[in-house]
Amino acid sequence: MRFIRHIGLFTVNNFKQVRRKWLSLPLLLLFPILLIFLVVVIAAALFTQDETGSINVGLVDLDQSTETKMIVKLITESSQLGNYLQVDTMEENAAKKLVQKDQLGSYIVLPDGFTENLYQGVPVKIAIIGNPKQPTNSRLIKQLIDSVARHIATSQANILTIDHYAKNMGMSDQNRRALMFDQFKEFLLYVMGKDQVLDEEKIANHATSSPLKYFSIAGWFIVITLWTLLIFHSLYKQSGTKMNQRMYLYGISSIQQHIGRMIVTLCLVLACGMLALYGITHYVDLAIGFVDYRRIFIIALLYSISFLEMLAIIENVIRSEKLVLLTQYIATLLLLAASGAIIPAMYFSLKIQHDLAFVFGNSAFHWLEEIILNQRLYADYSLLAYTAFIGMLLLVASSVWKERMLR
């Protein structure tokens, strides 16, 4: 009971301290909003892209056989390429000039003797001449041609098997050639229609598809993080060694002081944060229901608790007040960078994305994005809950260690 009574005492004193700062508190809350608003406007402008253009690809047929003409027609008319690839047949010299003028992403060359090599069992090769000024587009086209080449290789193996048995049956060369072409046509059309030409994976990049909504949520996440840091630090009072020793004799521990500050900080941040989110959803026109607000509140609560525990642990471990403030600011910046609110996580490598998934800030922002932008009907709080629990254990341990150092 004495432990809880001391926590209540510090909580009441902290609320009184906030009330005495009622003039400076609005400025403390407005400063991060103005700062993040400018950052969001700049970031949204940078990530907004013109996606109406398509990648122009040239297709050069040097063999000019019936088989290659069929392949050219299949590639140019394939509906699986979508609106992003525009494939046109042309001469090789014209394709080279267009690449030099940066009017062509790259061009594909079906070499001379392509059909003879196909029927004779010689591995067929399709050349891809990329545009050095458009490396991303060239890699996409390479993926397309690699997929087509795999289908052609499968067709070639099937044709050679049929040709082997046709020779043993004494079929004439003309009939055998016609049979091979029919089999090539049927099998190629079958495999090309059965599977997609491009290995597609739909990845939602809200930073470019809906930058205003994405960066509005990111800005809100950054604002509540900065509010938590600033309010928690404004309630901080550096006590001397003798004062801490006297408080320890009266049964007052540093963990009680930290919890009192954390309660006040959480009340202010969550109250202002949910009001700010309500305003953002109406301004940006986000479809959020009451149940979604409840999930967002739980995520914000667990995230803020874990963040406050991290700040309190830093105060326990480091004695210098200036060094404490510097470390807290650096840790906050790293946490925001890892969350994906500043730079979307999908722009990092897969290994970094996998490692960042275990950071509580990244988990919190990920589920905010899933609930608000992807309309998820559930949220996974396990990582945030585990982090808050482990953080409390570390906070208690660091507080006990600090008190022993003061004895």
N, C-alpha and C positions, 0 to 999 in steps of 0.2 A: 504493500500500500504506500509506503514512504517513497518507493521508486516512482510510482505513478503520480503521487502528489507533487514530487519535484518536477516531473515532466510538465504537469499542468501549470506549475508556477512559472517555469521558463516560457511556456507557450503564451500565457497571459502577458508576461513582460514583453515578449516579442511583438505581440499584437499592439500593445501600448506604444512600443517603439515605432511601429509602422504608422500608427495614428499620429504620432508627433511629426512624422515626415510626410504628411499628407500633401504638402506643397511640392516636394521633390519627387514623390512617388509617381505622379502622372508623367513627368518627364522621363523617369526611369523606364516606364512602360512604353512610352512613345518612341524613344530613341531607337530601339531595335526594329520597330515597325518601319520607321522611315528609312533606316539603313537597308533592311531586307527588301523593301519595296523597290528601291533603286536597283539592287542586285537582281531581283526577279525580272524587272523590266528589261535589263540588259541581257540576262541569260535567255529569256524567252525570245528576244530578237535574234540572238545568235543561233539558237537551236531551231528556229523556224526556217524551213527549207521549202524550196519550190519543187514539188514532187510531180509536176505535170509532165516533165520531159521524159523521154524514153532513151534507151541505149541503142544506138545505131550500129548494126553489125553487117559486114559485107560477107558474101558467100561466093567464092570463086570455084568454078567447076572446070578443071583442066582436062578431065577424062572425057566428058561429053558423051557418056554411054547411057543406055536406057536406065540402068541401075542407079547411076549417080544422079540422073535427072529426077528419079523418083525420090531419092534421099533429099535432094534440094527442095523439091516440092513439099515433102513431109516436114522439113524443118521450117520453111518459110510460112507454111499455112497451119502449123501446129497451134491449137488454141491453148495449150498448156504453158506457152511462153508468156501469156498475159499481155498487159499493156506496156510493160517495161522494156521489152526487147523488140526492136524493129529490124527484121532480117531482110536484106535485099540482095539479089544476085547482081553481079557486076564483073567486069574484067579486072585482072590482077593489077594492071597499071593504074586504073582508076581507083582501085582500093588503096594502093600505096599513096597516091596523092591526097586522098581524103584523110588518111591517117596522119600524114604530115601536116595537114591543115587543121587537125584536131576536130574533124567533122565526123569521125568514125571511131567507135570504141575499140574495134579490132576487126579483123576479117579472117575467114576460115577458107582453107584451100583443100579441095579434093584433088590429089595428085594424079598425074597422067599414069595410066596402067592400073588404076584403082580396081576396076572390075576383074581384070585378068589375075591380079594378085589375090583377089577375093576367092575366085574359083580354083586357083592353083594351090591354095593353102598357105600362101605367103602372108604374114601379118600385115594388115593394112594400117596405114598411118594417116591421120588427118592433121594437117598443120594449122596452127593458130598463131597469127601474127598480131601481137597486142599493141596497144597504144601506150607508150611510156608515160604520157600525161594523164592517163586514166587507168591506174593500176587496179583499182577496185572493180571497175567494169570488166577489165580483162580477166580477172580471176573468176568472175561470175560466168563469163562466156566459156572459160575453160571447164567449169563444172558442167555446163550444158554439153559440151562436146565429149567430155569424158564419159558421160552417161550414154550418149549416142554411140560412142565407140564400143562400149561394153555390149550394147545390144547387137551391133554389127558383128562383133567377135562371136557372140552366141549363135547368130545366124550362120556365120561362116562354118562353125563346127558342125552344125546340123546339115548344111549343104554338102560338106565333104563326106559325111557319113552316107548320105543318099547317093552321092556320086560314086562312092566305092561299090555299093551294092548294084548300082545301075551298070557299071562296067562289067561286073561279074555276070550280069544277066545278058550281056551282049547287045545292049541298047546302042543305037547309032549316036554319033557325036552331036548331030543337030537336035535329036529328040532329048538327049541327055542335057544339052545346054538349055533347052526350053524348060525341061523339068527343074533344073537347078534354079532358073530365074523365077519360076512359079513358087518354088519352095522359099526362095529368098524373099520374094514379095509377101507371101502369106505370113511367114514367120516374123519378118521385120515389122509388118503392120500389127501383128498380134502382140509382140512384146512392147512395141511403142505405145499401143493403145492400152495395154494391161497396166503398165507402170507409168509414173510420171517421168517426163524427160528431165525435169529439174527436181532434185531432192529438196523439197520445200519444208521449211519449218517456220511457223508463224510466231514471231516474237513481237510482243507489243512494246513499242517504244513511245511512251506517252510524252517524252521530252520533245519529240518532233511531230507526232501526230496530233497532240493536244497540248502545246506548250503552256498556254495560259492556265489551264487546269492543273497540270503537273507542277509547275513552279509556284502556283498559289498554295498548293498543299505543302510543297517543299519550304516555301517561305514561312508558312504557319508553323511547321515543325522546327525550323531554325529559330523563330521568334520565341516559342515556349522554352526552347533550350536556353536561349540567352536570358530570358526572364528568370528562369530557375537559377542560373549562375549569378545574375546581378542581385536578385532579392536575397538569396542565401548569403552572398558576400556582404550585403548591406547590413545584415543582422549579426555579422561577425564582430566580436570584441576581443582584442588581444589582452589576455590577463597575465599578470606577472607570476613568477614562480611561487612567491609567498602566498599570493591570493589563491592559486590553484591548490596549494597544500592546505590552506584553511578550509576551502570548500570540500576537499577530500575528507578532512577530519569531521565535518558535519554530515558526511554521508552523501555528498553531491559528486557525481562522476561526470566526466566529459560526455559520455554517451547520452546522458539525460539532457544536456545542453544541446547536443546535436539533434536529438529527436524533437525537442521543442522548436528549434529553428526549421527543421524539415517539415513539421506539421504546418507552421505558418506559411512557409514557402509553397507547399503543395496547395493549400487553400487558395492563396492568391493566384498562383499560376493556373490552376485548373479552372477557377471561376472566370478569370479574364480570358483564358485560352478557349474555353467552350463558347463564350460570347463572341470572340473573334472568329471562330470557325463558323458560327451561325451567320455572321455577316458575310464571310467569304463565300459560303455556299449559295447565298442569295445573289451576290454580286456576279459570281462566275457561273451561276446556274448549274449547280451540282445536285444530283438527285440523291439526297440522304434522308432516310427515315429515322424514326425514334429509336428503333433497334440498332441502327448503324451508329447513332450518337452514343448509345450505351457501350457498344464495342470500342468505339474510338476513345471514350472516356477511360475504359479499363486499360487500353494500350498506353494512353498518355499517363495514367496513374502509375503503372508498373515501370514505364520508361523513366519518369521523373524520380521515382523512388531509387531506382538503380543509379541514376545520374547523381542524385544528392548523396547517396552512399559513397560514390567515387570521390566527390568533392570533400566529404567529411574525412574519408580515409587519408586523403592528401594532407589535410590539416593536422591529422594525428601523427603522420610519419615525418613531416617536415616542420621544423621549428621556426625558421625565418619567415616572417610575415610576407616580405616581398617575394621570396622564393615560392611561398605557397600560392600567391596570386598568379605568378608567372606560370607555375606548373598547372594550375587549374585552367588557365586560358589555353595553354598548349593542348592539354587533354581534351578540352571542349572542341577545339578546332579539329583535332584528329578524329574525335567521335563523329562530328558532323561530316567530315570528309569520308569516313567509312560508311556512314548511313546511306549515302546516295542522294542526299538532299541537295548537295552542292554540285556534284558531278554524278549523273546517273550511273548506277553500278554496272549496267550492261556494257559500258565503255571500257571496263577493266577486263583483264584476261580471265579465262575460266577458272584458273587456279586461285586468283585473288578473289573472284566472286565467291568461290567455295569457302575460302577462309573468312571472308567478311560476313558470311551468313551466320557465324557464331558470335558476332558482335551485337550486343543488345540494341544499339542504335540502329543498325542495319535492319534487324528484325522488326523493330517498331515501325520504321518508315515503310518497310516492305508491306506490312499488313495494313497500314494506313492507305497505301496506294491500291492494294487489292480491294479494300472495302469501298473506298470512295470512287476510284476510277474504273475498277473492273467489276464492281457490283457484287463482290463476294458476299455470301450469306453466312459465312463463318469466319473465325479468326483463331489462330493458334497462339495461345498465351504462354505456352510451356517454357520457351527459352527466356522470356521476360520474367516469368515467375521464378524460375531457377536462379536467374541472375540476381534478382532482388533478394532472394533468400541467402544465397552465397555472399552477396554484398553485405547483408546484415551481420552474418557471422564474422566476416573480415573486419567490419566496423567495430564490433564488440571486442575482437582480439586486439585491434590496433589501439582502442581506447584503454584496455587493460594494460597494454604494453606502455602506453604514454603515462599512465598514472604510476606505474612502477618506476619509471624513469624519474618521476618527480619526487619520489620518497627520499 
